[in-house]
């Protein structure tokens, strides 16, 4: 029985998407327009970073610019650790 459950978990994990269902275009627009408030982080599910950006004005602008680059290149991750690519 344990072997069956292990095989089932392994099979299910292979079919999990390795990218987020969040939109890259929406995240990029939110980051460009409201990135200094951390709105793109709230959209992506990164609420901790969202509050950090909110109270530090986009981590003094450096984090904001870095996030624009990461989102544009498809390297930005959502709250579950999945890449926002599409």
Order of alpha helices (4+ residues) and beta strands (2+ residues): alpha-alpha-alpha-alpha-alpha
